[in-house]
Amino acid sequence: MVMKVRVGSIGTIVIPKEVRVKSGIREGDVLEVSVEEGTIILVKDRTWERLHGCAKGLTTVEDVERELDEDEGVWENRLEQ
């Protein structure tokens, strides 16, 4: 799908609705912008989606604190080596 958009006076563009719907972009989403060989690339930032679920099983403050203490110990061991 190729669509044309116009660049506004301060560099703004409007992503066409069809593109937003097909790519799952919603108001407030963060996009990563890069340029490769003169081509502008917009990628939906999926940091939250990658992190979602990483704390499964940690249901209490004590669980989280215990996990943090264990992680801290792992990093301390790595630094000592």
N, CA, C and O atoms as CSV, one atom per row, in Angstrom:
chain,resi,resn,atom,element,x,y,z
A,1,MET,N,N,0.851,-1.168,0.000
A,1,MET,CA,C,0.000,0.000,0.000
A,1,MET,C,C,0.902,1.238,0.000
A,1,MET,O,O,1.783,1.370,0.849
A,2,VAL,N,N,0.682,2.115,-0.930
A,2,VAL,CA,C,1.426,3.369,-1.001
A,2,VAL,C,C,0.420,4.503,-0.956
A,2,VAL,O,O,-0.542,4.521,-1.723
A,3,MET,N,N,0.646,5.456,-0.050
A,3,MET,CA,C,-0.215,6.626,0.062
A,3,MET,C,C,0.684,7.842,0.139
A,3,MET,O,O,1.835,7.748,0.565
A,4,LYS,N,N,0.162,8.972,-0.269
A,4,LYS,CA,C,0.918,10.216,-0.193
A,4,LYS,C,C,0.354,11.064,0.934
A,4,LYS,O,O,-0.858,11.129,1.135
A,5,VAL,N,N,1.253,11.713,1.667
A,5,VAL,CA,C,0.862,12.657,2.711
A,5,VAL,C,C,1.656,13.937,2.494
A,5,VAL,O,O,2.725,13.917,1.884
A,6,ARG,N,N,1.135,15.034,2.990
A,6,ARG,CA,C,1.795,16.327,2.852
A,6,ARG,C,C,2.437,16.690,4.187
A,6,ARG,O,O,1.855,16.470,5.249
A,7,VAL,N,N,3.640,17.245,4.118
A,7,VAL,CA,C,4.357,17.675,5.316
A,7,VAL,C,C,3.916,19.092,5.646
A,7,VAL,O,O,3.951,19.976,4.790
A,8,GLY,N,N,3.494,19.309,6.910
A,8,GLY,CA,C,3.056,20.624,7.350
A,8,GLY,C,C,4.218,21.571,7.608
A,8,GLY,O,O,5.382,21.193,7.476
A,9,SER,N,N,3.895,22.797,7.976
A,9,SER,CA,C,4.913,23.846,8.125
A,9,SER,C,C,5.943,23.546,9.208
A,9,SER,O,O,7.078,24.013,9.114
A,10,ILE,N,N,5.578,22.782,10.226
A,10,ILE,CA,C,6.564,22.449,11.270
A,10,ILE,C,C,7.006,20.990,11.183
A,10,ILE,O,O,7.521,20.426,12.148
A,11,GLY,N,N,6.794,20.386,10.004
A,11,GLY,CA,C,7.257,19.019,9.782
A,11,GLY,C,C,6.271,17.942,10.168
A,11,GLY,O,O,6.616,16.761,10.178
A,12,THR,N,N,5.052,18.329,10.486
A,12,THR,CA,C,4.070,17.323,10.898
A,12,THR,C,C,3.462,16.627,9.683
A,12,THR,O,O,3.311,17.219,8.614
A,13,ILE,N,N,3.118,15.357,9.876
A,13,ILE,CA,C,2.377,14.611,8.865
A,13,ILE,C,C,1.205,13.937,9.558
A,13,ILE,O,O,1.239,13.692,10.764
A,14,VAL,N,N,0.182,13.645,8.795
A,14,VAL,CA,C,-0.959,12.895,9.312
A,14,VAL,C,C,-0.879,11.504,8.702
A,14,VAL,O,O,-0.846,11.349,7.481
A,15,ILE,N,N,-0.847,10.501,9.562
A,15,ILE,CA,C,-0.837,9.120,9.083
A,15,ILE,C,C,-2.276,8.776,8.705
A,15,ILE,O,O,-3.171,8.858,9.547
A,16,PRO,N,N,-2.506,8.394,7.460
A,16,PRO,CA,C,-3.877,8.096,7.028
A,16,PRO,C,C,-4.545,7.039,7.911
A,16,PRO,O,O,-3.897,6.119,8.410
A,17,LYS,N,N,-5.861,7.199,8.087
A,17,LYS,CA,C,-6.615,6.303,8.962
A,17,LYS,C,C,-6.426,4.842,8.576
A,17,LYS,O,O,-6.242,3.997,9.452
A,18,GLU,N,N,-6.466,4.529,7.290
A,18,GLU,CA,C,-6.318,3.142,6.848
A,18,GLU,C,C,-4.975,2.561,7.299
A,18,GLU,O,O,-4.899,1.397,7.693
A,19,VAL,N,N,-3.932,3.365,7.239
A,19,VAL,CA,C,-2.603,2.917,7.678
A,19,VAL,C,C,-2.594,2.713,9.186
A,19,VAL,O,O,-2.057,1.723,9.681
A,20,ARG,N,N,-3.201,3.669,9.928
A,20,ARG,CA,C,-3.256,3.540,11.392
A,20,ARG,C,C,-4.000,2.280,11.802
A,20,ARG,O,O,-3.555,1.556,12.693
A,21,VAL,N,N,-5.120,2.018,11.162
A,21,VAL,CA,C,-5.927,0.839,11.503
A,21,VAL,C,C,-5.154,-0.438,11.201
A,21,VAL,O,O,-5.082,-1.330,12.046
A,22,LYS,N,N,-4.578,-0.536,10.011
A,22,LYS,CA,C,-3.868,-1.759,9.615
A,22,LYS,C,C,-2.627,-2.008,10.454
A,22,LYS,O,O,-2.232,-3.156,10.658
A,23,SER,N,N,-2.004,-0.926,10.947
A,23,SER,CA,C,-0.771,-1.095,11.728
A,23,SER,C,C,-1.024,-1.074,13.231
A,23,SER,O,O,-0.095,-1.258,14.016
A,24,GLY,N,N,-2.274,-0.850,13.639
A,24,GLY,CA,C,-2.599,-0.862,15.063
A,24,GLY,C,C,-2.133,0.375,15.809
A,24,GLY,O,O,-1.978,0.341,17.030
A,25,ILE,N,N,-1.910,1.463,15.094
A,25,ILE,CA,C,-1.470,2.709,15.735
A,25,ILE,C,C,-2.690,3.453,16.247
A,25,ILE,O,O,-3.659,3.671,15.519
A,26,ARG,N,N,-2.624,3.844,17.529
A,26,ARG,CA,C,-3.718,4.585,18.153
A,26,ARG,C,C,-3.191,5.897,18.716
A,26,ARG,O,O,-1.982,6.079,18.857
A,27,GLU,N,N,-4.091,6.797,19.032
A,27,GLU,CA,C,-3.718,8.077,19.623
A,27,GLU,C,C,-2.891,7.830,20.882
A,27,GLU,O,O,-3.261,7.012,21.724
A,28,GLY,N,N,-1.778,8.536,21.006
A,28,GLY,CA,C,-0.919,8.411,22.181
A,28,GLY,C,C,0.187,7.387,22.029
A,28,GLY,O,O,1.102,7.350,22.851
A,29,ASP,N,N,0.129,6.544,20.988
A,29,ASP,CA,C,1.199,5.566,20.773
A,29,ASP,C,C,2.514,6.281,20.472
A,29,ASP,O,O,2.527,7.390,19.940
A,30,VAL,N,N,3.600,5.636,20.818
A,30,VAL,CA,C,4.933,6.159,20.535
A,30,VAL,C,C,5.468,5.426,19.310
A,30,VAL,O,O,5.376,4.202,19.217
A,31,LEU,N,N,6.029,6.188,18.370
A,31,LEU,CA,C,6.624,5.603,17.176
A,31,LEU,C,C,8.120,5.865,17.188
A,31,LEU,O,O,8.560,6.960,17.540
A,32,GLU,N,N,8.898,4.870,16.806
A,32,GLU,CA,C,10.333,5.050,16.630
A,32,GLU,C,C,10.544,5.526,15.197
A,32,GLU,O,O,9.984,4.952,14.263
A,33,VAL,N,N,11.351,6.576,15.021
A,33,VAL,CA,C,11.603,7.143,13.704
A,33,VAL,C,C,13.073,6.956,13.381
A,33,VAL,O,O,13.939,7.298,14.186
A,34,SER,N,N,13.357,6.411,12.201
A,34,SER,CA,C,14.746,6.265,11.769
A,34,SER,C,C,14.820,6.539,10.273
A,34,SER,O,O,13.808,6.552,9.571
A,35,VAL,N,N,16.040,6.757,9.806
A,35,VAL,CA,C,16.267,6.971,8.380
A,35,VAL,C,C,17.320,5.978,7.932
A,35,VAL,O,O,18.408,5.920,8.504
A,36,GLU,N,N,17.003,5.200,6.916
A,36,GLU,CA,C,17.943,4.229,6.364
A,36,GLU,C,C,18.015,4.430,4.863
A,36,GLU,O,O,17.023,4.271,4.152
A,37,GLU,N,N,19.195,4.778,4.394
A,37,GLU,CA,C,19.427,4.995,2.966
A,37,GLU,C,C,18.398,5.950,2.378
A,37,GLU,O,O,17.862,5.713,1.295
A,38,GLY,N,N,18.128,7.043,3.110
A,38,GLY,CA,C,17.214,8.066,2.625
A,38,GLY,C,C,15.741,7.747,2.788
A,38,GLY,O,O,14.893,8.544,2.386
A,39,THR,N,N,15.414,6.601,3.366
A,39,THR,CA,C,14.022,6.208,3.571
A,39,THR,C,C,13.643,6.408,5.030
A,39,THR,O,O,14.337,5.929,5.927
A,40,ILE,N,N,12.549,7.113,5.266
A,40,ILE,CA,C,12.057,7.327,6.629
A,40,ILE,C,C,11.267,6.093,7.045
A,40,ILE,O,O,10.392,5.622,6.317
A,41,ILE,N,N,11.592,5.577,8.234
A,41,ILE,CA,C,10.928,4.376,8.733
A,41,ILE,C,C,10.266,4.702,10.065
A,41,ILE,O,O,10.918,5.214,10.975
A,42,LEU,N,N,8.984,4.410,10.180
A,42,LEU,CA,C,8.231,4.577,11.425
A,42,LEU,C,C,7.871,3.193,11.935
A,42,LEU,O,O,7.292,2.385,11.209
A,43,VAL,N,N,8.216,2.923,13.193
A,43,VAL,CA,C,7.913,1.628,13.791
A,43,VAL,C,C,7.219,1.874,15.120
A,43,VAL,O,O,7.689,2.661,15.941
A,44,LYS,N,N,6.106,1.199,15.324
A,44,LYS,CA,C,5.389,1.322,16.592
A,44,LYS,C,C,6.272,0.776,17.704
A,44,LYS,O,O,6.758,-0.352,17.624
A,45,ASP,N,N,6.478,1.585,18.746
A,45,ASP,CA,C,7.293,1.165,19.887
A,45,ASP,C,C,6.523,0.109,20.663
A,45,ASP,O,O,5.415,0.365,21.135
A,46,ARG,N,N,7.102,-1.065,20.795
A,46,ARG,CA,C,6.432,-2.186,21.454
A,46,ARG,C,C,7.085,-2.535,22.797
A,46,ARG,O,O,6.989,-3.670,23.263
A,47,THR,N,N,7.744,-1.555,23.409
A,47,THR,CA,C,8.415,-1.809,24.683
A,47,THR,C,C,7.441,-2.380,25.706
A,47,THR,O,O,7.753,-3.374,26.362
A,48,TRP,N,N,6.284,-1.779,25.853
A,48,TRP,CA,C,5.322,-2.243,26.857
A,48,TRP,C,C,4.870,-3.664,26.547
A,48,TRP,O,O,4.731,-4.491,27.448
A,49,GLU,N,N,4.640,-3.942,25.255
A,49,GLU,CA,C,4.194,-5.286,24.890
A,49,GLU,C,C,5.266,-6.323,25.196
A,49,GLU,O,O,4.949,-7.444,25.594
A,50,ARG,N,N,6.548,-5.956,25.012
A,50,ARG,CA,C,7.630,-6.895,25.312
A,50,ARG,C,C,7.743,-7.125,26.814
A,50,ARG,O,O,8.077,-8.228,27.247
A,51,LEU,N,N,7.467,-6.094,27.613
A,51,LEU,CA,C,7.589,-6.217,29.063
A,51,LEU,C,C,6.353,-6.848,29.696
A,51,LEU,O,O,6.432,-7.431,30.778
A,52,HIS,N,N,5.225,-6.731,29.026
A,52,HIS,CA,C,3.972,-7.241,29.581
A,52,HIS,C,C,4.102,-8.735,29.876
A,52,HIS,O,O,4.461,-9.527,29.005
A,53,GLY,N,N,3.809,-9.092,31.093
A,53,GLY,CA,C,3.854,-10.498,31.471
A,53,GLY,C,C,5.171,-10.937,32.084
A,53,GLY,O,O,5.283,-12.069,32.554
A,54,CYS,N,N,6.184,-10.051,32.088
A,54,CYS,CA,C,7.482,-10.475,32.616
A,54,CYS,C,C,7.455,-10.622,34.135
A,54,CYS,O,O,8.372,-11.209,34.710
A,55,ALA,N,N,6.428,-10.104,34.790
A,55,ALA,CA,C,6.355,-10.199,36.243
A,55,ALA,C,C,5.267,-11.172,36.689
A,55,ALA,O,O,4.758,-11.068,37.805
A,56,LYS,N,N,4.914,-12.112,35.825
A,56,LYS,CA,C,3.885,-13.087,36.201
A,56,LYS,C,C,4.312,-13.834,37.454
A,56,LYS,O,O,5.475,-14.213,37.597
A,57,GLY,N,N,3.380,-14.038,38.344
A,57,GLY,CA,C,3.668,-14.757,39.572
A,57,GLY,C,C,4.096,-13.847,40.712
A,57,GLY,O,O,4.164,-14.286,41.860
A,58,LEU,N,N,4.386,-12.590,40.412
A,58,LEU,CA,C,4.766,-11.641,41.462
A,58,LEU,C,C,3.511,-10.866,41.835
A,58,LEU,O,O,3.173,-9.862,41.209
A,59,THR,N,N,2.829,-11.349,42.863
A,59,THR,CA,C,1.517,-10.786,43.180
A,59,THR,C,C,1.512,-9.880,44.396
A,59,THR,O,O,0.543,-9.155,44.621
A,60,THR,N,N,2.572,-9.908,45.182
A,60,THR,CA,C,2.612,-9.064,46.371
A,60,THR,C,C,3.865,-8.208,46.351
A,60,THR,O,O,4.802,-8.467,45.596
A,61,VAL,N,N,3.867,-7.198,47.183
A,61,VAL,CA,C,5.046,-6.340,47.319
A,61,VAL,C,C,6.242,-7.174,47.757
A,61,VAL,O,O,7.360,-6.958,47.289
A,62,GLU,N,N,6.008,-8.120,48.648
A,62,GLU,CA,C,7.093,-8.973,49.132
A,62,GLU,C,C,7.692,-9.801,47.992
A,62,GLU,O,O,8.909,-9.976,47.920
A,63,ASP,N,N,6.831,-10.311,47.098
A,63,ASP,CA,C,7.314,-11.070,45.938
A,63,ASP,C,C,8.226,-10.210,45.071
A,63,ASP,O,O,9.295,-10.650,44.649
A,64,VAL,N,N,7.794,-8.989,44.812
A,64,VAL,CA,C,8.582,-8.079,43.978
A,64,VAL,C,C,9.900,-7.747,44.660
A,64,VAL,O,O,10.951,-7.774,44.020
A,65,GLU,N,N,9.857,-7.429,45.964
A,65,GLU,CA,C,11.093,-7.107,46.693
A,65,GLU,C,C,12.060,-8.287,46.686
A,65,GLU,O,O,13.265,-8.099,46.513
A,66,ARG,N,N,11.549,-9.487,46.870
A,66,ARG,CA,C,12.396,-10.678,46.851
A,66,ARG,C,C,13.050,-10.847,45.472
A,66,ARG,O,O,14.243,-11.134,45.376
A,67,GLU,N,N,12.277,-10.670,44.431
A,67,GLU,CA,C,12.802,-10.787,43.062
A,67,GLU,C,C,13.878,-9.733,42.801
A,67,GLU,O,O,14.905,-10.027,42.189
A,68,LEU,N,N,13.640,-8.508,43.267
A,68,LEU,CA,C,14.637,-7.445,43.096
A,68,LEU,C,C,15.919,-7.767,43.853
A,68,LEU,O,O,17.016,-7.549,43.339
A,69,ASP,N,N,15.787,-8.287,45.074
A,69,ASP,CA,C,16.967,-8.667,45.860
A,69,ASP,C,C,17.765,-9.758,45.148
A,69,ASP,O,O,18.995,-9.715,45.120
A,70,GLU,N,N,17.066,-10.731,44.578
A,70,GLU,CA,C,17.751,-11.808,43.849
A,70,GLU,C,C,18.469,-11.258,42.622
A,70,GLU,O,O,19.606,-11.640,42.344
A,71,ASP,N,N,17.814,-10.366,41.889
A,71,ASP,CA,C,18.445,-9.762,40.710
A,71,ASP,C,C,19.671,-8.952,41.101
A,71,ASP,O,O,20.695,-8.990,40.417
A,72,GLU,N,N,19.563,-8.219,42.204
A,72,GLU,CA,C,20.702,-7.424,42.675
A,72,GLU,C,C,21.885,-8.334,42.992
A,72,GLU,O,O,23.028,-8.005,42.676
A,73,GLY,N,N,21.612,-9.473,43.614
A,73,GLY,CA,C,22.670,-10.427,43.931
A,73,GLY,C,C,23.333,-10.965,42.678
A,73,GLY,O,O,24.551,-11.142,42.653
A,74,VAL,N,N,22.561,-11.226,41.646
A,74,VAL,CA,C,23.115,-11.718,40.378
A,74,VAL,C,C,24.050,-10.678,39.786
A,74,VAL,O,O,25.144,-11.016,39.335
A,75,TRP,N,N,23.635,-9.420,39.781
A,75,TRP,CA,C,24.475,-8.362,39.209
A,75,TRP,C,C,25.735,-8.155,40.038
A,75,TRP,O,O,26.807,-7.920,39.479
A,76,GLU,N,N,25.626,-8.239,41.354
A,76,GLU,CA,C,26.814,-8.095,42.204
A,76,GLU,C,C,27.814,-9.207,41.904
A,76,GLU,O,O,29.016,-8.953,41.830
A,77,ASN,N,N,27.331,-10.431,41.730
A,77,ASN,CA,C,28.219,-11.551,41.390
A,77,ASN,C,C,28.903,-11.326,40.052
A,77,ASN,O,O,30.086,-11.633,39.907
A,78,ARG,N,N,28.184,-10.799,39.076
A,78,ARG,CA,C,28.777,-10.540,37.759
A,78,ARG,C,C,29.863,-9.475,37.857
A,78,ARG,O,O,30.897,-9.577,37.197
A,79,LEU,N,N,29.631,-8.458,38.675
A,79,LEU,CA,C,30.609,-7.380,38.811
A,79,LEU,C,C,31.873,-7.851,39.517
A,79,LEU,O,O,32.967,-7.362,39.232
A,80,GLU,N,N,31.726,-8.794,40.433
A,80,GLU,CA,C,32.878,-9.301,41.176
A,80,GLU,C,C,33.759,-10.191,40.317
A,80,GLU,O,O,34.941,-10.355,40.620
A,81,GLN,N,N,33.225,-10.759,39.271
A,81,GLN,CA,C,33.993,-11.690,38.426
A,81,GLN,C,C,34.894,-10.967,37.473
A,81,GLN,O,O,35.606,-11.601,36.695
